[in-house]
């Protein structure tokens, strides 16, 4: 008999006994009148009471799980390495210079995918994977030994310069691996001396070449934590960041990525399912200063807003901090901030929304200490698309904020 069955049997027996004892206080005449239905009524009452207690127990369990998840997220903020902490040997660099690519090649927010089914924008190479939920949001669940790849018609789809962004939920012993080739086909000649990346809760590691660093001062969280992974490759330079800390800087990769495979590796004892969300792969991506010097503008897809509103999401803070730092280091630099939307909805409404979003970004930078006369804001709505297509990737590319040098 399992624990739940034992609990139910013991509790039911106790409640029946208590009920029978209480019947001793019932007058004999009333008891005789109720005897024909006594058994059924007692059983019904006991079952009702047990059902209430079971519901209460389940509710308490869910409350505890939610509380643990909330504490984990808050703990992440406290456990981050201080941006002013010295970068000791083998520990994270404090420089954050990631610039996301402007041309979206692949983006998956799991919109329209059913919970419990395989994600529609991916290909299964090994093991099993499915769409699940975490904190009310859809996520990719990769079982131990699973490997998946974005769906592309061509085999080698990565350009010479690209960026990759995603969130990964990891426990202290969990490992997410990223291969720069189709794992099913194996390493390609063009990949050269590149090895796969191993992402843990506080570290990015390339085991094949013994490269990578650890977040300074970050303590492991047993319940697991979300980490934001960013990767940029430009011809031969590879940089990888974890929560805005650069943990891998390989100036000469001696090879190039051709495609991507994402997976959870079984070799670590106690490894659980790995969760992934908000995957974005884009062409381009240069050093912030090089991009501004070459093009006279910065195209940012990492300043995010609530749907249909001009409320900046907290996840946009690293990008805003980076831009504020750039303006502070270049006192003569002035920007026109342009808001851009996709073509969904009415054009007039999109124009108003894009203007309000540009004003919100300007206000955030002014609050960060940038003089208001160095910034102007305007809305372009849907009038200047980077991609005229109607696909999800095209729309994602067109939703952006641009900073045009004046």
C-alpha positions as CSV (number, residue, x, y, z in Angstrom):
1,X,0.0,0.0,0.0
2,X,1.5,3.4,-1.0
3,X,1.8,6.4,1.2
4,X,-1.3,8.1,-0.2
5,X,-3.4,5.0,0.1
6,X,-2.2,4.4,3.7
7,X,-3.1,8.0,4.6
8,X,-6.5,7.7,3.1
9,X,-7.3,4.4,4.8
10,X,-6.0,5.5,8.2
11,X,-7.8,8.9,8.1
12,X,-11.0,7.3,6.9
13,X,-11.0,4.8,9.7
14,X,-10.3,7.5,12.3
15,X,-13.1,9.7,11.0
16,X,-15.6,6.8,10.9
17,X,-14.7,5.9,14.5
18,X,-15.0,9.5,15.6
19,X,-18.4,9.8,13.9
20,X,-19.7,6.7,15.6
21,X,-18.6,7.9,19.0
22,X,-20.5,11.2,18.4
23,X,-23.6,9.2,17.6
24,X,-23.7,8.2,21.3
25,X,-24.9,11.8,22.0
26,X,-27.8,11.4,19.5
27,X,-31.1,10.5,21.2
28,X,-32.1,6.8,20.7
29,X,-35.3,7.6,18.8
30,X,-33.5,9.9,16.3
31,X,-30.7,7.3,15.9
32,X,-33.3,4.6,15.1
33,X,-34.9,6.7,12.5
34,X,-31.5,7.4,10.7
35,X,-30.1,3.9,10.9
36,X,-31.1,2.8,7.4
37,X,-29.0,5.6,5.8
38,X,-26.3,5.8,8.4
39,X,-23.5,4.0,6.5
40,X,-24.0,5.8,3.2
41,X,-24.2,9.2,5.0
42,X,-21.1,8.5,7.1
43,X,-19.1,7.4,4.0
44,X,-20.2,10.4,2.0
45,X,-19.2,12.8,4.8
46,X,-15.8,11.1,5.3
47,X,-15.1,11.2,1.6
48,X,-16.0,14.9,1.4
49,X,-13.7,15.7,4.3
50,X,-10.9,13.7,2.8
51,X,-11.3,15.5,-0.5
52,X,-11.1,18.9,1.2
53,X,-7.9,17.8,3.0
54,X,-6.4,16.5,-0.2
55,X,-7.1,19.8,-2.0
56,X,-5.6,21.7,0.8
57,X,-2.4,19.6,0.7
58,X,-2.1,20.0,-3.0
59,X,-2.6,23.8,-2.7
60,X,0.1,24.0,0.0
61,X,2.5,22.0,-2.2
62,X,2.0,24.3,-5.1
63,X,2.4,27.4,-2.9
64,X,5.7,26.0,-1.6
65,X,6.9,25.3,-5.2
66,X,6.0,28.8,-6.3
67,X,7.7,30.3,-3.3
68,X,10.9,28.3,-4.0
69,X,10.9,29.4,-7.7
70,X,10.4,33.1,-6.6
71,X,13.2,32.8,-4.1
72,X,15.4,31.3,-6.8
73,X,14.8,34.2,-9.2
74,X,15.5,36.8,-6.4
75,X,18.6,34.8,-5.3
76,X,20.0,35.1,-8.8
77,X,20.1,38.9,-8.5
78,X,22.0,38.6,-5.2
79,X,24.4,36.0,-6.4
80,X,25.6,37.8,-9.4
81,X,29.2,38.9,-9.4
82,X,29.7,42.5,-8.6
83,X,30.4,44.5,-11.8
84,X,33.3,46.2,-9.9
85,X,34.8,42.9,-8.7
86,X,38.3,42.1,-10.0
87,X,38.4,39.5,-12.8
88,X,40.8,36.9,-11.3
89,X,42.4,34.2,-13.4
90,X,39.8,31.9,-14.7
91,X,36.9,34.2,-13.6
92,X,34.6,36.4,-15.6
93,X,35.6,39.5,-17.4
94,X,33.6,42.6,-16.4
95,X,33.4,44.0,-19.9
96,X,30.0,43.6,-21.6
97,X,30.1,44.5,-25.3
98,X,27.5,42.2,-26.8
99,X,25.5,43.7,-29.7
100,X,22.7,41.4,-31.1
101,X,22.5,40.9,-34.8
102,X,19.9,42.9,-36.7
103,X,18.7,40.3,-39.3
104,X,16.7,37.6,-37.5
105,X,17.4,34.1,-38.9
106,X,15.5,32.1,-36.4
107,X,13.3,33.0,-33.4
108,X,11.1,30.8,-31.2
109,X,8.9,32.0,-28.4
110,X,6.9,28.8,-28.8
111,X,3.8,30.7,-29.9
112,X,1.0,28.3,-31.0
113,X,2.8,25.2,-29.9
114,X,0.8,22.8,-27.7
115,X,2.0,21.8,-24.3
116,X,3.3,18.2,-24.2
117,X,4.1,18.2,-28.0
118,X,7.4,18.5,-29.8
119,X,8.2,22.1,-30.7
120,X,7.2,22.8,-34.3
121,X,10.2,25.0,-35.2
122,X,12.8,22.4,-34.3
123,X,14.2,19.1,-35.5
124,X,14.8,16.2,-33.1
125,X,18.2,14.6,-33.5
126,X,18.5,12.5,-30.4
127,X,16.4,11.6,-27.3
128,X,13.2,13.4,-26.5
129,X,12.0,17.0,-26.1
130,X,8.7,18.7,-25.7
131,X,7.0,22.0,-24.9
132,X,6.3,22.5,-21.2
133,X,5.4,25.4,-18.9
134,X,7.4,27.2,-16.2
135,X,6.0,30.1,-14.3
136,X,3.1,30.2,-16.7
137,X,5.3,30.6,-19.8
138,X,6.0,28.0,-22.5
139,X,9.5,26.5,-22.4
140,X,11.5,23.9,-24.3
141,X,12.1,20.8,-22.1
142,X,15.1,18.8,-23.1
143,X,15.3,15.4,-21.5
144,X,18.7,13.8,-20.6
145,X,20.5,12.9,-23.8
146,X,18.3,15.0,-26.0
147,X,19.6,17.0,-29.0
148,X,17.6,19.4,-31.2
149,X,18.3,21.8,-34.0
150,X,16.5,24.8,-35.6
151,X,14.6,23.9,-38.7
152,X,16.4,25.2,-41.8
153,X,16.2,24.1,-45.4
154,X,19.9,24.4,-46.0
155,X,22.5,22.3,-44.2
156,X,25.0,25.0,-43.4
157,X,23.0,28.1,-42.6
158,X,25.2,30.2,-40.3
159,X,26.8,33.4,-41.8
160,X,30.2,34.7,-41.1
161,X,28.8,36.9,-38.4
162,X,25.9,36.0,-36.2
163,X,24.6,36.2,-32.6
164,X,22.6,33.7,-30.5
165,X,20.5,34.5,-27.4
166,X,18.5,32.3,-25.1
167,X,17.5,31.7,-21.5
168,X,18.6,28.4,-19.9
169,X,17.3,27.0,-16.5
170,X,20.0,24.9,-14.8
171,X,20.6,23.2,-11.4
172,X,24.1,22.9,-9.9
173,X,24.7,19.6,-11.7
174,X,22.8,20.3,-15.0
175,X,24.6,20.9,-18.2
176,X,23.4,22.3,-21.5
177,X,25.6,21.7,-24.5
178,X,25.8,23.7,-27.7
179,X,27.5,22.2,-30.8
180,X,28.5,24.4,-33.8
181,X,27.4,21.7,-36.3
182,X,24.7,19.1,-36.9
183,X,25.4,16.6,-34.1
184,X,23.8,13.9,-36.1
185,X,26.2,14.4,-39.0
186,X,29.2,15.0,-36.8
187,X,31.9,17.7,-36.9
188,X,32.6,19.3,-40.3
189,X,35.9,20.2,-41.8
190,X,34.9,23.9,-41.8
191,X,34.5,23.8,-38.0
192,X,38.3,23.5,-37.6
193,X,39.4,23.5,-34.0
194,X,36.1,24.6,-32.6
195,X,34.7,22.4,-29.9
196,X,31.2,22.2,-28.3
197,X,30.3,24.5,-25.5
198,X,29.2,23.3,-22.1
199,X,27.0,25.7,-20.2
200,X,26.5,25.2,-16.4
201,X,24.9,27.4,-13.8
202,X,28.0,29.6,-13.3
203,X,30.3,28.7,-16.1
204,X,30.9,28.5,-19.9
205,X,33.4,25.9,-20.9
206,X,34.9,24.5,-24.1
207,X,36.2,21.2,-22.9
208,X,38.0,20.2,-26.1
209,X,40.3,23.2,-25.7
210,X,40.0,23.7,-22.0
211,X,38.7,27.3,-22.5
212,X,36.2,29.3,-20.5
213,X,35.7,31.1,-17.2
214,X,33.5,31.0,-14.1
215,X,31.3,33.7,-12.6
216,X,33.2,35.3,-9.8
217,X,31.6,34.9,-6.4
218,X,28.4,33.2,-7.7
219,X,27.0,30.5,-5.4
220,X,25.2,27.5,-6.7
221,X,21.5,27.4,-6.3
222,X,20.2,23.9,-5.5
223,X,16.7,24.7,-6.8
224,X,18.1,25.8,-10.1
225,X,18.2,29.2,-11.8
226,X,17.6,30.9,-15.1
227,X,20.7,32.2,-16.9
228,X,20.7,34.4,-20.0
229,X,23.2,33.2,-22.6
230,X,24.5,35.4,-25.3
231,X,27.0,34.4,-28.0
232,X,28.5,36.3,-30.9
233,X,30.7,35.1,-33.7
234,X,32.4,37.4,-36.2
235,X,34.5,35.7,-38.9
236,X,36.9,34.1,-36.4
237,X,36.2,35.8,-33.1
238,X,33.9,34.0,-30.6
239,X,32.5,35.6,-27.4
240,X,30.1,34.0,-25.0
241,X,28.3,35.8,-22.1
242,X,26.3,34.6,-19.1
243,X,24.0,37.2,-17.5
244,X,26.0,40.0,-19.2
245,X,29.4,38.6,-17.9
246,X,31.8,37.6,-20.7
247,X,33.0,34.1,-19.8
248,X,34.7,33.1,-23.1
249,X,36.7,35.3,-25.5
250,X,38.3,33.4,-28.3
251,X,39.9,35.9,-30.7
252,X,40.9,33.3,-33.3
253,X,38.6,30.3,-33.4
254,X,40.6,28.5,-36.1
255,X,37.3,27.4,-37.7
256,X,33.8,28.6,-38.0
257,X,30.3,27.4,-36.9
258,X,28.2,25.9,-39.7
259,X,24.9,25.1,-37.9
260,X,23.7,24.6,-34.3
261,X,22.6,21.8,-32.1
262,X,21.3,22.3,-28.6
263,X,21.2,19.5,-26.1
264,X,21.3,18.1,-22.5
265,X,24.1,15.7,-21.8
266,X,23.5,12.6,-19.8
267,X,27.0,12.0,-18.5
268,X,26.5,14.0,-15.3
269,X,25.1,12.1,-12.3
270,X,21.8,13.7,-11.1
271,X,21.3,15.8,-14.2
272,X,17.6,16.7,-14.7
273,X,15.7,18.0,-17.7
274,X,17.1,21.3,-19.0
275,X,14.7,24.1,-19.8
276,X,15.2,26.6,-22.6
277,X,13.2,29.7,-23.7
278,X,13.4,32.8,-25.9
279,X,15.8,31.5,-28.5
280,X,16.9,34.2,-31.1
281,X,19.5,33.6,-33.8
282,X,20.4,36.6,-36.0
283,X,22.9,37.5,-38.7
284,X,25.3,40.4,-38.0
285,X,26.6,41.6,-34.7
286,X,29.7,43.7,-34.3
287,X,31.5,45.5,-31.5
288,X,29.4,48.4,-30.4
289,X,31.9,51.1,-31.4
290,X,32.8,49.5,-34.7
291,X,29.1,49.2,-35.6
292,X,28.5,52.8,-34.8
293,X,31.5,54.0,-36.7
294,X,30.7,51.9,-39.8
295,X,27.0,52.5,-40.1
296,X,26.3,55.6,-38.1
297,X,23.5,53.9,-36.2
298,X,22.8,51.1,-33.7
299,X,19.9,48.7,-34.4
300,X,18.7,47.1,-31.1
301,X,16.3,44.2,-30.8
302,X,17.1,43.7,-27.1
303,X,15.0,46.7,-25.9
304,X,11.7,45.0,-25.2
305,X,8.2,46.3,-24.4
306,X,5.0,44.9,-23.1
307,X,2.7,43.9,-26.0
308,X,0.9,46.9,-27.5
309,X,2.4,49.2,-24.8
310,X,5.3,51.6,-24.3
311,X,6.3,49.9,-21.0
312,X,10.0,48.8,-21.1
313,X,10.5,45.3,-19.8
314,X,13.1,44.7,-17.1
315,X,15.1,42.4,-19.4
316,X,16.0,45.5,-21.4
317,X,18.1,47.0,-18.6
318,X,21.5,45.5,-19.8
319,X,21.0,47.1,-23.2
320,X,20.0,50.5,-21.7
321,X,23.0,50.3,-19.4
322,X,25.3,49.6,-22.3
323,X,24.0,52.6,-24.3
324,X,24.2,54.9,-21.3
325,X,27.8,53.8,-20.8
326,X,28.6,54.5,-24.4
327,X,27.1,58.0,-24.2
328,X,28.9,58.7,-21.0
329,X,32.2,57.7,-22.5
330,X,31.6,59.9,-25.6
331,X,30.4,63.3,-24.4
332,X,30.0,64.7,-27.9
333,X,27.8,61.8,-29.1
334,X,24.1,62.6,-29.7
335,X,21.4,60.2,-30.8
336,X,18.0,60.3,-32.5
337,X,16.0,57.4,-31.0
338,X,13.7,55.8,-33.5
339,X,10.9,53.4,-32.6
340,X,9.8,50.8,-35.2
341,X,7.0,48.3,-35.2
342,X,5.9,45.5,-37.4
343,X,2.9,45.8,-39.8
344,X,0.3,44.1,-37.5
345,X,-2.7,46.4,-36.7
346,X,-3.5,49.8,-37.9
347,X,-0.7,52.0,-39.3
348,X,-1.8,55.1,-37.3
349,X,-1.8,53.1,-34.0
350,X,1.6,51.6,-34.8
351,X,3.0,55.1,-35.4
352,X,1.7,56.4,-32.1
353,X,3.0,53.3,-30.3
354,X,6.5,53.6,-31.9
355,X,6.7,57.2,-30.9
356,X,5.7,56.4,-27.3
357,X,8.3,53.7,-27.1
358,X,11.0,55.9,-28.4
359,X,10.1,58.5,-25.8
360,X,10.2,55.8,-23.1
361,X,13.7,54.9,-24.1
362,X,14.8,58.5,-24.1
363,X,13.3,59.0,-20.6
364,X,15.1,55.9,-19.3
365,X,18.5,57.2,-20.6
366,X,17.8,60.6,-19.1
367,X,17.1,58.9,-15.8
368,X,20.4,57.1,-16.1
369,X,22.2,60.5,-16.2
370,X,22.3,61.4,-19.9
371,X,21.6,65.1,-20.7
372,X,18.2,65.4,-22.3
373,X,19.5,67.7,-25.0
374,X,21.7,64.9,-26.4
375,X,18.7,62.8,-27.2
376,X,15.6,63.2,-29.5
377,X,12.8,60.7,-30.0
378,X,10.6,59.9,-33.0
379,X,8.3,57.2,-34.1
380,X,8.4,55.5,-37.5
381,X,5.7,52.9,-37.0
382,X,5.8,50.3,-39.8
383,X,7.1,52.6,-42.5
384,X,10.8,51.5,-42.5
385,X,10.8,47.7,-42.4
386,X,14.1,45.9,-42.5
387,X,12.3,42.9,-44.0
388,X,9.1,43.4,-46.0
389,X,8.0,39.8,-45.5
390,X,5.1,38.6,-43.3
391,X,6.8,35.7,-41.6
392,X,7.3,35.6,-37.8
393,X,11.1,36.2,-38.3
394,X,10.4,39.2,-40.6
395,X,8.1,40.8,-38.0
396,X,10.6,40.1,-35.2
397,X,13.3,41.9,-37.3
398,X,11.1,44.9,-37.9
399,X,10.3,45.4,-34.2
400,X,13.3,47.4,-33.0
401,X,14.7,50.6,-31.6
402,X,17.4,52.4,-33.6
403,X,19.9,54.9,-32.3
404,X,21.0,57.2,-35.2
405,X,24.1,59.3,-34.7
406,X,23.5,63.0,-35.1
